[in-house]
């Protein structure tokens, strides 16, 4: 056959190539890691909804990013969405069941569920067995869980140990430990010992969550 008889086949081939290019999915502008990093930047600025959006975009590209699951859980916790935070931490735990930070964050998310306190304590003790840093951060989590379980004496010892390890400049961490130790003193029936702990927490963390909680705790202790 002459060349004219091959022309329709050539046209069909060009059309097929053009069609395949038109339907190919566009390459993402940012990588999964870059979406995660953008989320971290948003979270640092307090733009939590935007942070959640970026973490979800990162995980859509790479669902095995443990750090991003943790970040997503943290952002949801700050947004007052404990169920969504717990789901993110559980996913991180599936991916990295021995990671101390994963164990800590999951234990913290579980501490408000009475039926999960035993599991929460087991998780945080597994984390502490690995000598994580900063250790006072993990001791605070254990102390809170022990308070919830009614082990007040042990909680006091754990929180005091945490305070002894927390650097003076680590104001938010020290405020958390002081607030929780104040709760221990209240549970021990000693409001006079609790009041100065709450006051110090407020001075260290005036605009933070533990400063705010300590301020509330001081209201009925005005004369202490």
Beta strands, then each sheet from edge to edge (+ up, - down):
end
